[in-house]
Amino acid sequence: MSADRHLGVAFFLVEIVEQATVIAQELVAPLGRRWDHVQAVAARAADLSVAVAAAERPTLVAAAWLHDIGYSPRIGHTRFHPLDGARFLRAEGWPEPVVGLVAHHSAARYEAEVRELSAELADFPFEQSALQDALDTADLTTGPAGEPLTFDERMDEILVRYPPTPQFTSSGWSLARSRPRPLSGPSRACAPLSPGRAPSGRSPTRARCASASTGGC
């Protein structure tokens, strides 16, 4: 790759995060504390980005900024926010890796089944990757007001915040209720955070990353 081409790619990677931040602020900031959650998830994703290839880190952070834009009433046509967010991003021409991460963040496919929206979500290919793991970890260990939580604490607060109803309108309730231990995100994303590589100077034994199986890594 030529120096000019390499520089152009670098500028694009920086720009994609900046664009994601602007769109997220526009769509999510009016939603109150959900904006606090999104900002904290983006920061957490930046910490966890050491778990993915360097070239993929802007994709991860951009997806973290954008993961909850589907809650905006401006684009929330189905009221299933992963699907609405992904549809908006695809229509706006965002790269498919970002679109897919938003569509499938935090095991959205399980909730899609309950909502009978699996076919619609299937328009966006799912890939269980280090990127998906890291995004899921960031989201599932960050509380609704941006507070750091373990995986189990996050599941508990979802069940309290969204009691089940016959119509099932609570986002993420099915995931919280079943707590599927095979969920790989919180555990696999922690693995590359070895001693000496803990993000932001934090303890290398914890690295601010809660494991789905142990509550910490």
C-alpha positions as protocol buffer text, in pm:
chain_id: "A"
residue {
  index: 1
  type: MET
  ca { x: 0 y: 0 z: 0 }
}
residue {
  index: 2
  type: SER
  ca { x: 140 y: 339 z: -92 }
}
residue {
  index: 3
  type: ALA
  ca { x: 200 y: 603 z: 172 }
}
residue {
  index: 4
  type: ASP
  ca { x: -80 y: 820 z: 32 }
}
residue {
  index: 5
  type: ARG
  ca { x: -326 y: 531 z: 29 }
}
residue {
  index: 6
  type: HIS
  ca { x: -228 y: 430 z: 382 }
}
residue {
  index: 7
  type: LEU
  ca { x: -280 y: 787 z: 500 }
}
residue {
  index: 8
  type: GLY
  ca { x: -620 y: 799 z: 330 }
}
residue {
  index: 9
  type: VAL
  ca { x: -731 y: 481 z: 506 }
}
residue {
  index: 10
  type: ALA
  ca { x: -613 y: 620 z: 840 }
}
residue {
  index: 11
  type: PHE
  ca { x: -815 y: 938 z: 791 }
}
residue {
  index: 12
  type: PHE
  ca { x: -1123 y: 729 z: 700 }
}
residue {
  index: 13
  type: LEU
  ca { x: -1091 y: 522 z: 1017 }
}
residue {
  index: 14
  type: VAL
  ca { x: -1073 y: 832 z: 1233 }
}
residue {
  index: 15
  type: GLU
  ca { x: -1359 y: 993 z: 1046 }
}
residue {
  index: 16
  type: ILE
  ca { x: -1593 y: 696 z: 1089 }
}
residue {
  index: 17
  type: VAL
  ca { x: -1574 y: 729 z: 1469 }
}
residue {
  index: 18
  type: GLU
  ca { x: -1630 y: 1104 z: 1450 }
}
residue {
  index: 19
  type: GLN
  ca { x: -1933 y: 1056 z: 1225 }
}
residue {
  index: 20
  type: ALA
  ca { x: -2073 y: 788 z: 1454 }
}
residue {
  index: 21
  type: THR
  ca { x: -2038 y: 1020 z: 1753 }
}
residue {
  index: 22
  type: VAL
  ca { x: -2227 y: 1298 z: 1575 }
}
residue {
  index: 23
  type: ILE
  ca { x: -2512 y: 1070 z: 1465 }
}
residue {
  index: 24
  type: ALA
  ca { x: -2539 y: 909 z: 1808 }
}
residue {
  index: 25
  type: GLN
  ca { x: -2556 y: 1247 z: 1978 }
}
residue {
  index: 26
  type: GLU
  ca { x: -2822 y: 1366 z: 1737 }
}
residue {
  index: 27
  type: LEU
  ca { x: -3045 y: 1060 z: 1781 }
}
residue {
  index: 28
  type: VAL
  ca { x: -2976 y: 946 z: 2138 }
}
residue {
  index: 29
  type: ALA
  ca { x: -2888 y: 1258 z: 2338 }
}
residue {
  index: 30
  type: PRO
  ca { x: -3257 y: 1363 z: 2351 }
}
residue {
  index: 31
  type: LEU
  ca { x: -3339 y: 1030 z: 2520 }
}
residue {
  index: 32
  type: GLY
  ca { x: -3204 y: 1123 z: 2862 }
}
residue {
  index: 33
  type: ARG
  ca { x: -2986 y: 878 z: 3049 }
}
residue {
  index: 34
  type: ARG
  ca { x: -2964 y: 642 z: 2752 }
}
residue {
  index: 35
  type: TRP
  ca { x: -2713 y: 894 z: 2620 }
}
residue {
  index: 36
  type: ASP
  ca { x: -2509 y: 839 z: 2938 }
}
residue {
  index: 37
  type: HIS
  ca { x: -2519 y: 465 z: 2869 }
}
residue {
  index: 38
  type: VAL
  ca { x: -2409 y: 507 z: 2507 }
}
residue {
  index: 39
  type: GLN
  ca { x: -2117 y: 732 z: 2597 }
}
residue {
  index: 40
  type: ALA
  ca { x: -1999 y: 484 z: 2859 }
}
residue {
  index: 41
  type: VAL
  ca { x: -2034 y: 187 z: 2621 }
}
residue {
  index: 42
  type: ALA
  ca { x: -1825 y: 372 z: 2364 }
}
residue {
  index: 43
  type: ALA
  ca { x: -1556 y: 441 z: 2623 }
}
residue {
  index: 44
  type: ARG
  ca { x: -1561 y: 79 z: 2736 }
}
residue {
  index: 45
  type: ALA
  ca { x: -1539 y: -40 z: 2377 }
}
residue {
  index: 46
  type: ALA
  ca { x: -1233 y: 180 z: 2330 }
}
residue {
  index: 47
  type: ASP
  ca { x: -1074 y: 9 z: 2632 }
}
residue {
  index: 48
  type: LEU
  ca { x: -1162 y: -334 z: 2495 }
}
residue {
  index: 49
  type: SER
  ca { x: -1037 y: -252 z: 2146 }
}
residue {
  index: 50
  type: VAL
  ca { x: -701 y: -409 z: 2233 }
}
residue {
  index: 51
  type: ALA
  ca { x: -886 y: -740 z: 2190 }
}
residue {
  index: 52
  type: VAL
  ca { x: -934 y: -684 z: 1815 }
}
residue {
  index: 53
  type: ALA
  ca { x: -703 y: -614 z: 1523 }
}
residue {
  index: 54
  type: ALA
  ca { x: -581 y: -256 z: 1507 }
}
residue {
  index: 55
  type: ALA
  ca { x: -751 y: -195 z: 1174 }
}
residue {
  index: 56
  type: GLU
  ca { x: -1087 y: -302 z: 1322 }
}
residue {
  index: 57
  type: ARG
  ca { x: -1078 y: -82 z: 1630 }
}
residue {
  index: 58
  type: PRO
  ca { x: -1252 y: 219 z: 1472 }
}
residue {
  index: 59
  type: THR
  ca { x: -1528 y: -15 z: 1352 }
}
residue {
  index: 60
  type: LEU
  ca { x: -1578 y: -139 z: 1708 }
}
residue {
  index: 61
  type: VAL
  ca { x: -1588 y: 208 z: 1862 }
}
residue {
  index: 62
  type: ALA
  ca { x: -1816 y: 342 z: 1588 }
}
residue {
  index: 63
  type: ALA
  ca { x: -2059 y: 54 z: 1642 }
}
residue {
  index: 64
  type: ALA
  ca { x: -2053 y: 120 z: 2016 }
}
residue {
  index: 65
  type: TRP
  ca { x: -2155 y: 482 z: 1958 }
}
residue {
  index: 66
  type: LEU
  ca { x: -2432 y: 370 z: 1723 }
}
residue {
  index: 67
  type: HIS
  ca { x: -2564 y: 55 z: 1893 }
}
residue {
  index: 68
  type: ASP
  ca { x: -2870 y: 220 z: 2051 }
}
residue {
  index: 69
  type: ILE
  ca { x: -2970 y: 471 z: 1785 }
}
residue {
  index: 70
  type: GLY
  ca { x: -3273 y: 253 z: 1704 }
}
residue {
  index: 71
  type: TYR
  ca { x: -3436 y: 377 z: 2024 }
}
residue {
  index: 72
  type: SER
  ca { x: -3481 y: 716 z: 1863 }
}
residue {
  index: 73
  type: PRO
  ca { x: -3847 y: 771 z: 1770 }
}
residue {
  index: 74
  type: ARG
  ca { x: -3720 y: 930 z: 1449 }
}
residue {
  index: 75
  type: ILE
  ca { x: -3606 y: 592 z: 1316 }
}
residue {
  index: 76
  type: GLY
  ca { x: -3764 y: 337 z: 1553 }
}
residue {
  index: 77
  type: HIS
  ca { x: -4027 y: 206 z: 1313 }
}
residue {
  index: 78
  type: THR
  ca { x: -4047 y: -154 z: 1444 }
}
residue {
  index: 79
  type: ARG
  ca { x: -3965 y: -62 z: 1807 }
}
residue {
  index: 80
  type: PHE
  ca { x: -3694 y: -330 z: 1800 }
}
residue {
  index: 81
  type: HIS
  ca { x: -3392 y: -107 z: 1829 }
}
residue {
  index: 82
  type: PRO
  ca { x: -3117 y: -332 z: 1686 }
}
residue {
  index: 83
  type: LEU
  ca { x: -3317 y: -382 z: 1368 }
}
residue {
  index: 84
  type: ASP
  ca { x: -3422 y: -19 z: 1337 }
}
residue {
  index: 85
  type: GLY
  ca { x: -3069 y: 104 z: 1395 }
}
residue {
  index: 86
  type: ALA
  ca { x: -2923 y: -137 z: 1140 }
}
residue {
  index: 87
  type: ARG
  ca { x: -3181 y: -47 z: 876 }
}
residue {
  index: 88
  type: PHE
  ca { x: -3110 y: 322 z: 922 }
}
residue {
  index: 89
  type: LEU
  ca { x: -2735 y: 274 z: 895 }
}
residue {
  index: 90
  type: ARG
  ca { x: -2759 y: 59 z: 584 }
}
residue {
  index: 91
  type: ALA
  ca { x: -2988 y: 313 z: 418 }
}
residue {
  index: 92
  type: GLU
  ca { x: -2733 y: 582 z: 501 }
}
residue {
  index: 93
  type: GLY
  ca { x: -2454 y: 383 z: 338 }
}
residue {
  index: 94
  type: TRP
  ca { x: -2256 y: 281 z: 647 }
}
residue {
  index: 95
  type: PRO
  ca { x: -2001 y: -2 z: 611 }
}
residue {
  index: 96
  type: GLU
  ca { x: -2159 y: -344 z: 651 }
}
residue {
  index: 97
  type: PRO
  ca { x: -1934 y: -447 z: 944 }
}
residue {
  index: 98
  type: VAL
  ca { x: -2074 y: -157 z: 1148 }
}
residue {
  index: 99
  type: VAL
  ca { x: -2428 y: -231 z: 1035 }
}
residue {
  index: 100
  type: GLY
  ca { x: -2398 y: -596 z: 1131 }
}
residue {
  index: 101
  type: LEU
  ca { x: -2256 y: -521 z: 1473 }
}
residue {
  index: 102
  type: VAL
  ca { x: -2544 y: -287 z: 1551 }
}
residue {
  index: 103
  type: ALA
  ca { x: -2801 y: -537 z: 1418 }
}
residue {
  index: 104
  type: HIS
  ca { x: -2677 y: -822 z: 1635 }
}
residue {
  index: 105
  type: HIS
  ca { x: -2542 y: -651 z: 1945 }
}
residue {
  index: 106
  type: SER
  ca { x: -2599 y: -821 z: 2279 }
}
residue {
  index: 107
  type: ALA
  ca { x: -2760 y: -1135 z: 2134 }
}
residue {
  index: 108
  type: ALA
  ca { x: -3038 y: -948 z: 1957 }
}
residue {
  index: 109
  type: ARG
  ca { x: -3120 y: -1264 z: 1763 }
}
residue {
  index: 110
  type: TYR
  ca { x: -3277 y: -1418 z: 2075 }
}
residue {
  index: 111
  type: GLU
  ca { x: -3510 y: -1127 z: 2127 }
}
residue {
  index: 112
  type: ALA
  ca { x: -3588 y: -1121 z: 1756 }
}
residue {
  index: 113
  type: GLU
  ca { x: -3727 y: -1473 z: 1791 }
}
residue {
  index: 114
  type: VAL
  ca { x: -3962 y: -1366 z: 2068 }
}
residue {
  index: 115
  type: ARG
  ca { x: -4072 y: -1062 z: 1871 }
}
residue {
  index: 116
  type: GLU
  ca { x: -4118 y: -1273 z: 1556 }
}
residue {
  index: 117
  type: LEU
  ca { x: -3867 y: -1055 z: 1373 }
}
residue {
  index: 118
  type: SER
  ca { x: -3603 y: -1318 z: 1300 }
}
residue {
  index: 119
  type: ALA
  ca { x: -3663 y: -1305 z: 925 }
}
residue {
  index: 120
  type: GLU
  ca { x: -3621 y: -928 z: 924 }
}
residue {
  index: 121
  type: LEU
  ca { x: -3303 y: -944 z: 1132 }
}
residue {
  index: 122
  type: ALA
  ca { x: -3167 y: -1214 z: 901 }
}
residue {
  index: 123
  type: ASP
  ca { x: -3125 y: -945 z: 635 }
}
residue {
  index: 124
  type: PHE
  ca { x: -2812 y: -862 z: 831 }
}
residue {
  index: 125
  type: PRO
  ca { x: -2560 y: -1150 z: 841 }
}
residue {
  index: 126
  type: PHE
  ca { x: -2444 y: -1250 z: 1189 }
}
residue {
  index: 127
  type: GLU
  ca { x: -2081 y: -1328 z: 1257 }
}
residue {
  index: 128
  type: GLN
  ca { x: -1957 y: -1438 z: 1599 }
}
residue {
  index: 129
  type: SER
  ca { x: -1627 y: -1253 z: 1594 }
}
residue {
  index: 130
  type: ALA
  ca { x: -1389 y: -1075 z: 1826 }
}
residue {
  index: 131
  type: LEU
  ca { x: -1556 y: -751 z: 1719 }
}
residue {
  index: 132
  type: GLN
  ca { x: -1900 y: -878 z: 1817 }
}
residue {
  index: 133
  type: ASP
  ca { x: -1764 y: -1018 z: 2142 }
}
residue {
  index: 134
  type: ALA
  ca { x: -1607 y: -687 z: 2237 }
}
residue {
  index: 135
  type: LEU
  ca { x: -1918 y: -484 z: 2156 }
}
residue {
  index: 136
  type: ASP
  ca { x: -2139 y: -724 z: 2350 }
}
residue {
  index: 137
  type: THR
  ca { x: -1904 y: -711 z: 2646 }
}
residue {
  index: 138
  type: ALA
  ca { x: -1905 y: -332 z: 2646 }
}
residue {
  index: 139
  type: ASP
  ca { x: -2286 y: -318 z: 2636 }
}
residue {
  index: 140
  type: LEU
  ca { x: -2356 y: -603 z: 2878 }
}
residue {
  index: 141
  type: THR
  ca { x: -2124 y: -470 z: 3147 }
}
residue {
  index: 142
  type: THR
  ca { x: -2245 y: -110 z: 3135 }
}
residue {
  index: 143
  type: GLY
  ca { x: -2559 y: -4 z: 3321 }
}
residue {
  index: 144
  type: PRO
  ca { x: -2842 y: 215 z: 3194 }
}
residue {
  index: 145
  type: ALA
  ca { x: -2686 y: 532 z: 3336 }
}
residue {
  index: 146
  type: GLY
  ca { x: -2333 y: 441 z: 3228 }
}
residue {
  index: 147
  type: GLU
  ca { x: -2227 y: 273 z: 3551 }
}
residue {
  index: 148
  type: PRO
  ca { x: -1988 y: -27 z: 3528 }
}
residue {
  index: 149
  type: LEU
  ca { x: -2158 y: -356 z: 3613 }
}
residue {
  index: 150
  type: THR
  ca { x: -2074 y: -724 z: 3605 }
}
residue {
  index: 151
  type: PHE
  ca { x: -2264 y: -937 z: 3356 }
}
residue {
  index: 152
  type: ASP
  ca { x: -2494 y: -1077 z: 3628 }
}
residue {
  index: 153
  type: GLU
  ca { x: -2559 y: -731 z: 3773 }
}
residue {
  index: 154
  type: ARG
  ca { x: -2656 y: -612 z: 3426 }
}
residue {
  index: 155
  type: MET
  ca { x: -2897 y: -902 z: 3379 }
}
residue {
  index: 156
  type: ASP
  ca { x: -3050 y: -838 z: 3723 }
}
residue {
  index: 157
  type: GLU
  ca { x: -3111 y: -471 z: 3650 }
}
residue {
  index: 158
  type: ILE
  ca { x: -3276 y: -553 z: 3317 }
}
residue {
  index: 159
  type: LEU
  ca { x: -3521 y: -787 z: 3491 }
}
residue {
  index: 160
  type: VAL
  ca { x: -3602 y: -518 z: 3749 }
}
residue {
  index: 161
  type: ARG
  ca { x: -3631 y: -238 z: 3494 }
}
residue {
  index: 162
  type: TYR
  ca { x: -3839 y: -438 z: 3247 }
}
residue {
  index: 163
  type: PRO
  ca { x: -4083 y: -673 z: 3419 }
}
residue {
  index: 164
  type: PRO
  ca { x: -4225 y: -928 z: 3172 }
}
residue {
  index: 165
  type: THR
  ca { x: -4564 y: -855 z: 3020 }
}
residue {
  index: 166
  type: PRO
  ca { x: -4794 y: -1074 z: 2810 }
}
residue {
  index: 167
  type: GLN
  ca { x: -4717 y: -852 z: 2512 }
}
residue {
  index: 168
  type: PHE
  ca { x: -4341 y: -868 z: 2574 }
}
residue {
  index: 169
  type: THR
  ca { x: -4234 y: -512 z: 2516 }
}
residue {
  index: 170
  type: SER
  ca { x: -3917 y: -514 z: 2726 }
}
residue {
  index: 171
  type: SER
  ca { x: -3592 y: -486 z: 2541 }
}
residue {
  index: 172
  type: GLY
  ca { x: -3346 y: -760 z: 2628 }
}
residue {
  index: 173
  type: TRP
  ca { x: -3577 y: -932 z: 2876 }
}
residue {
  index: 174
  type: SER
  ca { x: -3552 y: -1275 z: 2716 }
}
residue {
  index: 175
  type: LEU
  ca { x: -3172 y: -1263 z: 2725 }
}
residue {
  index: 176
  type: ALA
  ca { x: -3172 y: -1150 z: 3089 }
}
residue {
  index: 177
  type: ARG
  ca { x: -3424 y: -1416 z: 3189 }
}
residue {
  index: 178
  type: SER
  ca { x: -3239 y: -1707 z: 3029 }
}
residue {
  index: 179
  type: ARG
  ca { x: -2883 y: -1583 z: 3096 }
}
residue {
  index: 180
  type: PRO
  ca { x: -2732 y: -1805 z: 2831 }
}
residue {
  index: 181
  type: ARG
  ca { x: -2390 y: -1904 z: 2966 }
}
residue {
  index: 182
  type: PRO
  ca { x: -2259 y: -1994 z: 2621 }
}
residue {
  index: 183
  type: LEU
  ca { x: -2256 y: -1618 z: 2553 }
}
residue {
  index: 184
  type: SER
  ca { x: -1898 y: -1580 z: 2443 }
}
residue {
  index: 185
  type: GLY
  ca { x: -1863 y: -1205 z: 2434 }
}
residue {
  index: 186
  type: PRO
  ca { x: -1773 y: -1119 z: 2794 }
}
residue {
  index: 187
  type: SER
  ca { x: -1528 y: -1407 z: 2824 }
}
residue {
  index: 188
  type: ARG
  ca { x: -1354 y: -1411 z: 2485 }
}
residue {
  index: 189
  type: ALA
  ca { x: -1311 y: -1036 z: 2469 }
}
residue {
  index: 190
  type: CYS
  ca { x: -1125 y: -1048 z: 2800 }
}
residue {
  index: 191
  type: ALA
  ca { x: -871 y: -1308 z: 2688 }
}
residue {
  index: 192
  type: PRO
  ca { x: -636 y: -1077 z: 2494 }
}
residue {
  index: 193
  type: LEU
  ca { x: -616 y: -833 z: 2785 }
}
residue {
  index: 194
  type: SER
  ca { x: -306 y: -995 z: 2926 }
}
residue {
  index: 195
  type: PRO
  ca { x: -85 y: -851 z: 3203 }
}
residue {
  index: 196
  type: GLY
  ca { x: 88 y: -540 z: 3081 }
}
residue {
  index: 197
  type: ARG
  ca { x: -189 y: -460 z: 2832 }
}
residue {
  index: 198
  type: ALA
  ca { x: -464 y: -353 z: 3067 }
}
residue {
  index: 199
  type: PRO
  ca { x: -644 y: -55 z: 2912 }
}
residue {
  index: 200
  type: SER
  ca { x: -611 y: 295 z: 3052 }
}
residue {
  index: 201
  type: GLY
  ca { x: -369 y: 187 z: 3323 }
}
residue {
  index: 202
  type: ARG
  ca { x: -623 y: -26 z: 3505 }
}
residue {
  index: 203
  type: SER
  ca { x: -542 y: -347 z: 3687 }
}
residue {
  index: 204
  type: PRO
  ca { x: -432 y: -611 z: 3432 }
}
residue {
  index: 205
  type: THR
  ca { x: -615 y: -880 z: 3628 }
}
residue {
  index: 206
  type: ARG
  ca { x: -954 y: -714 z: 3587 }
}
residue {
  index: 207
  type: ALA
  ca { x: -914 y: -471 z: 3295 }
}
residue {
  index: 208
  type: ARG
  ca { x: -1263 y: -341 z: 3367 }
}
residue {
  index: 209
  type: CYS
  ca { x: -1398 y: -648 z: 3189 }
}
residue {
  index: 210
  type: ALA
  ca { x: -1660 y: -868 z: 3352 }
}
residue {
  index: 211
  type: SER
  ca { x: -1672 y: -1228 z: 3238 }
}
residue {
  index: 212
  type: ALA
  ca { x: -2006 y: -1397 z: 3180 }
}
residue {
  index: 213
  type: SER
  ca { x: -1888 y: -1701 z: 3372 }
}
residue {
  index: 214
  type: THR
  ca { x: -1695 y: -1553 z: 3664 }
}
residue {
  index: 215
  type: GLY
  ca { x: -1805 y: -1191 z: 3703 }
}
residue {
  index: 216
  type: GLY
  ca { x: -1456 y: -1071 z: 3625 }
}
residue {
  index: 217
  type: CYS
  ca { x: -1143 y: -1159 z: 3427 }
}
